[in-house]
Amino acid sequence: MSGVIEELGGPGIALVALVILLVVGLWINAMVLRIAVSLLNRFAFAKERVSDAAERQIHPIPEPTTTSAMGMLLVAAFINFVIGGIYAILATAQKTSPESALVEFLPKIRIICAVVSFFTTSAVFSFLLPTSYLRALGVAFVRMIMMLVIYGITALAWLLFFRSGT
């Protein structure tokens, strides 16, 4: 096995590490997506009151398998990559001519790209889960909140780890 690693060299090892990190990151995000669907089914779409005496079950959002959730996230990431590319083209155009009117609108365009990215991710979830677009917005929102909490905890742990070392 060490012979294969020696043959790969630095760039090959970096590529293998990148693929491993991509798969692990997709798996973690897929778990978060599945938990978001489960939470939304449990708390938001579980039951609907028809009258005071009767309740009927609403059809829940189908929970994706881990591999299908990973596929959905890859599709959403590709679409968001294209949206980010549009922003990068606009930012590059701004750098080449700083006196352009684009300079003052660039931060607003970044916010617009983030919002469009959220809605396109919801559209991907709506199409691939399959569910209604409003329910997919809920899934995307719960997933976003969960990811923000995970990022916050990770950043806090990172800061505490490096702060304690100094």
DOPA-659135 format. One record per residue: residue in three letters; x, y, z of N, C-alpha, C in turn. Coordinates in pm, whole numbers, plus 50000, padded with zeros to 5 digits. Last residue first. Layout:
ALAXYZXYZXYZ;...
This chain:
THR497725287152373498635298652384498755303752524;GLY495875266652379497265263252349498225274752364;SER493425277952411493985271152526495455267652504;ARG492945287052154493155296952258493795290452380;PHE492475263952012493685271651983493945282352087;PHE490095254952136491235246252122492515254252102;LEU488375276552110488765272152243489995263152238;LEU488115277451828488685288751902489155284552042;TRP486925252351782488205255751718488875267051794;ALA484535255051921485495244751962486875247651906;LEU483415275951768483675277851910484705267651960;ALA483175263351518484025275251532484375277751678;THR481365242851587482695239551535483645251351550;ILE479155258051662479775249151760481195245551716;GLY478635270751413478915278451535479625270151640;TYR478085249051244479225257851216479615265851340;ILE475755239451374476945230851364478185239251337;VAL474075261651337474405257151473475665248551471;LEU473975261851057474515273351128474895269851272;MET472695237151014474085238950970474725251051037;MET470145242851121470975232251180472445233851140;ILE469345263050945469485266051088470375255551154;MET469285248150704470165259650716470395263150864;ARG467295229250763468665224750735469655236250752;VAL465095246450784465515238650902466945233750883;PHE465075256050515465245265250628465725257750753;ALA464665233050363465895240850343466145250250460;VAL462135225850462463275216750478464585224450464;GLY460645248250378460765244950520461955235850547;LEU460875245250103461415257350168461605254950317;ALA459455221650079460895221350051461575233850107;ARG456905231450129457495221850224459015221050203;LEU456655247349900456585253350034457175244050140;TYR456745228449693457835238249705457825244649844;SER455995194649791455625207849741456775217549765;THR458195167549694457225173949783456875187449724;PRO460095138049638459355149549588458355154649692;LEU462705152949624462205145649742461035136249709;LEU463355166649389463975153549412463435146149535;PHE461885190849389461845181949273462305167849308;SER462465202049637461085200149595460985189949483;PHE465255203949629464615195349728463185192149687;VAL465445222949421466055209649404465425199849502;ALA464175244349546463595238649424464165224649398;SER465955249549753464595245149785463925238849664;THR468075258349599468245246249678466885240649718;THR466905281749506467195271049410467445257749482;PHE466695296349744465485292449673465735281549568;PHE469425299449809468505293049903467265287949831;SER470335313549582470885300449613469975292749708;VAL468975337449616468665329049499469165314849522;VAL470335346149846468895343549851468475334549735;ALA472935348949744472675339949858471195336349866;CYS472525368049545472995354749508472745344649620;ILE471825389849706470845384449611471245370449569;ILE474265393849833473095390049913472025383949823;ARG475785401249609476175389549689475005384649773;ILE474495424649535474445413249443474825400449517;LYS475235440849746473815437549728473665425549636;PRO477995443249700477505436549821476035432549811;LEU477825456449436478415443249453477985436449584;PHE476995482449400475965472149402476515458149431;GLU479235498349387478315500449499477255489749508;VAL480435488049151481125487949279480155489149395;LEU479065492548917478895479548980479475479249121;ALA479765515248791478625516248882478395503248958;SER483365517348779482055513548726480985514648834;GLU485885521748863485025533448859483625530148808;PRO487305497948839486785501748970485875513948969;SER487465474848627487095488948612486465493848742;THR488325450748730488995455948612488655470448585;LYS486625446248943488045448348970488775454148849;GLN484185441748815484335453448903485795456448928;ALA484665417848690484395429648607484555442348689;THR484845402048918486035403848833485865416048744;ALA482195402849003483245408249090484525410849011;LEU480925389848790480605403848819481675410348906;ILE482095364748818482275372148692481995386948716;ALA481135357849071482585359549051482875367248922;TYR478395355349021478875365849111480355368349089;ILE478545333148855477995345648802478445357348889;GLY479525314549037480335318348921479855331248859;GLY477355311449208478575317849258479505322149147;ILE475725297549028475295310749078476495318349134;VAL477265274449002477005282748884476585296748926;PHE477105265349264478415268349207478265277249085;ASN474425259349281474925270749358476325274749314;ILE474425236749116473635248449078474135260849152;PHE476105220149272476485223749135475735236249090;ALA474605217749508475935224149512476385228349372;ALA472365203849415472205217449468473545224849471;VAL473645179849347472945187549244472795202049289;LEU474585172249601475535174549492474895182849380;LEU472185169249738473105179749781474165182549675;MET471135147249604470425160049604471345171549640;GLY473085127949671472885131949533472175145349522;MET472655126049946473955130449897473865135049752;ALA470065116049940470305129250000471655134749955;SER470575091149828469795100749750469925114849808;THR472125080050036472725082149905471915091849820;THR470265079650248471515087050261472135089850124;THR466905085350133467975076750180469255085050187;PRO464555110550247465465104450149466415094550213;GLU461235108850347462625110250394463555103250296;PRO458575127250213459325114550211460785116850252;ILE456555145150431457605146350330458375133250329;PRO453295129950495454595135950532455515137250411;HIS450015138750456451085130750397452415137250429;ILE448325142450765448815148650642449925139650587;GLN445565127650921447005127050897447345133650764;ARG443125146151096443505137150987445005138250965;GLU440855148051364442175151151311442425141651196;ALA437915160951520438585151851427439955157151386;ALA436915180151693436805166051730437665156951643;ASP437305204751578437755202551715437775187651751;SER438505196551246437555202851337438065200151477;VAL440985192051142439885194351051438755201251127;ARG444305198251207442965197951266441925201251159;GLU446835176951113446115189151080444715187951139;LYS450065164951197448615164051202448005177451168;ALA452735168851095452265156151150450745154951145;PHE454215189951001453265183750911452655170950966;ALA455855199551210455075208751128453965201951049;PHE457105178651357456555190251425455635198951338;ARG457785156751188457295154551324456555166751379;ASN458665167950948457535158650948456925157351088;LEU460845182551048459725189550985458485180650980;LEU462495161751137461985171851231460765179151175;SER462975148250893462335141451004461735151351104;VAL464315168050749463055162750698462275155950811;ALA466565170850916465675182350891464325177750840;ILE467705145650896467195149951026466245161751008;ARG468455146550626467505136450672466895140250807;LEU470315167750638469115168850555468055158850599;VAL472265156350805471565168450848470275170350768;MET473105135550639472495132450769471705144450821;ALA474155150750430473015141950404472315138150534;ASN476305162950560475205171250513473965162950482;ILE477855139650601477395147550716476215156250675;TRP478285132250331477605123150423477055130650543;LEU479715154150234478405150850177477615141850270;GLY482025151250393481195163250404479805161050347;VAL482945126550297482605128050438481705140250458;VAL483405133250026482465122650061482025123850207;LEU485325153750054484055156249984483015145850023;LEU487415140250181486735151150251485395154450186;ILE488075122549972487635117350101486885128050179;VAL488905141049778487765132249750487205126649881;LEU491115152249912489995160649872488745152349845;ALA492815130149932492315136450054491095145150024;VAL493325126249659492665115649736492065121549864;LEU494675150449606493435147149536492645136449611;ALA496915148049771495985159149793494645156349726;ILE498115126349650497645124949787496645136049819;GLY498755138349405497865126749410497275124649548;PRO500595158449475499295161949417498295150449421;GLY502745141449596502025152049666500665155449606;GLY502455106549491503155119149514502255129349582;LEU501775080949400500845092149383501565105549396;GLU503825064249476503645066849334502735078949310;GLU503445063149752504675069249701504555072549553;ILE501025049549756501075063249808502325070349757;VAL501845024949655500835032649582500885047249626;GLY503595016749854504105018949720503145027349636;SER501995012150071502845024050075503445026949939;MET500834988050000500005000050000500865012550000;
